[in-house]
Amino acid sequence: MKKLFLLVAGILATTSMHLAAQNDRIEQRVDSVLHLMTLQEKIGQLVLYTSDWDVTGPTMRKGYINDIKNGNCGNIFNAHSVNYVRKLQEIAVNDTRLHIPLLFGYDVIHGYKTIFPIPLGEAATWDLFQIQRSAHVAAEEAAAAGVNWTYAPMCDITVDPRWGRVMEGAGEDPYLGSKIAAARVHGFQGIHNDLADTSTILACVKHFAGYGAPIGGRDYNTVDMSERTFRDVYLPPYLAAIKAGAMSVMSAFNELNGVPCTENKWLLTDILRKEAGFKGFVVSDYNSVEELINHGVAADGKQAAEIAINAGLDMDMQSTLYQKYLKQLVEEGKVSEATIDDAVRRVLRVKFMLGLFDHPYLYCNNAREKRVIESPANMKAAYEEAQRSLVLLKNAHDVLPLTKGDKIAVIGQLAASSNDLLGAWRADGDTIGVPNLLDAMRKYNGRNNIIYAEGCEKEGYNRSGFPAAIAAAKKADKIVLVIGEDCDWTGEASSRANIKVPGVQTELLAKLTALHKPIVVVLMNGRPLDLSREDTLADAILETWYAGSRGAAAITSVLFGEYNPSGKLPITFPRCIGQVPLFYYEKNTGRPIYLPDPKYKSRYIDCPNTPLFPFGFGLSYTTFHFSGITLSSDRLYPNDSIQASVTVTNTGKREGEEVVQLYIHDLVADVTRPVKQLKGFQKIALQPGESKTVTFTIKPSMLAFYRLDMTYGTEPGKFDLFIGDSSNHVNQTSFTLEK
Ligand code: NOJ
């Protein structure tokens, strides 16, 4: 044993010595290139332009090819596929004086060509293996198509379902969000952050910071919050991604407490570099340097460039202002050449790490592109993750699973849509070879056993298809109604003021219930919706998000019980829009809802405080029993730990998976603390009748927070500890943190 330990320690020491030597070598090479560069060439490395292959923002410009040739643009995004990337790389390598290769960025968010569930759906798996694997497959495919830099993971916490980009993140919780952020970085960059490996790409942590909290849920809007909330809730996932090794960060469009993130020195330099020790580079969001003028913090483009670079914003995406003004700003002494050098150093460092200086065409291998993209193994991974992302919200009288051979009316426009399954931000994903839910259900259950009618469209008020839908339903034993949002109603610039199921889809549901047949609602959507009405009308509700290239087969497998659903909500579903923002880690207030007084407490007079479906919630086709909590001690000492255990038993008739969730509440502190905070989770699989004991180790560091004086640490005292199957269904005990 001792020998093995020494061997492992020896290997680790050798690896870290090797890495240190490699890093030193990279720094020497960066300096030697920098030494040769003119100011103009340096500035070129700080410029990023979109190619015309894809449109992901409002301003397009021609001429990027000339900019590459002239050394004015060192980085390109929205260009992909080996042949095109090679063509652009050849220009940089052959036609520029110093032959510096380009970076190729792309929004590879939930898959490159093989599309996985949208990130909010991935988060609903609570399965870090699946999430890491999905990012890895995305990286492998993107790298095979010439891309070496993804604009992911998005680490923006949000508690506002109106915000369209809620689909792109991991939901409302800082702990779950941090775990997922790290898993995604490891998936993209590899667990050893070996960027030169041809199956990895550079990750980009975005949108730094606080982008998920715009006032009113309106995209790009003002963000205003206390530093305490920012540090306790919003900052952790970004920092977790950086700690996991992400080497680039994208600044956010929004302002934070009066200072736009694009020129926010506190964020980009103090927090990111000084506090978090980040060594990579920061890129702006699309044209956000120029948008500093609209924010009203720069009078013109020149001033915008000046305040952005001086704040620590290394690379300008698309605004052209670095290209236009940085040279002049240096000559006028408004920006020091040392600032430019630091920024260039960070960009070159990453290019070296990616192996681009040694092999500029490392990511340009036609044979690999053919072999890797949409391989059967990748599709299988997408299918498996999609199964685990589905959340069963309701299942009255066990109407689900359906039985093979049942006559089923499948109704709804979304049932026949492959396009929506892919969701927003689908990179190079397309509908070719992507079966829709109707195809998949027909394949599984036999064409004759599925009767389809569109019923109505996803949006709009046309009811002319209702009679045909009712006629179809009359012929069937059971009804599966597929409703939700068009996938373009989520994502960037797709905020909603209303979070009900759009159009007349719910009206159709109400009409169908008059037939008194079992009715299952399958939801496709990218945000928490107000499902109050659907909840009263439907027997079962299955949340499927946008489940990706193999989503249809995955949904079918859950509907028919081939896979027992195991997803849990990563975000609260409110009862109505008026409750928003609603999240489980709220504070008690001075007049909490549990007070006996009927009137003077924090509540609505026309709606309960509770959500319709809480964070962490999701049903299964089997049942689980949780024992009481056993603590190894009810006293926790500094530098020590205690164990909290529960035994979970599968009390139903089917094999199933459960997510065992640990929450903690600090009862008395110098600043108010949330009523519950997720501090751990484990997903376990149990056969019928089987029991497993799940143990969490509680350490003092898990109890730390930003105290009254804004130092980070713990305060001794009593804590409640909860373990359960969702944030509102838990067993409880308590312990004391001693001095
Ligand atoms: C704007 C989006 O906010 C960002 O997430 C994305 O990476 C860039 N456009 C590039 O497409």
Residues whose N, C-alpha, C, O or C-beta is under 5 A from the ligand:
A	BS01	NOJ	T56 G57 D107 Y151 D285 Y286
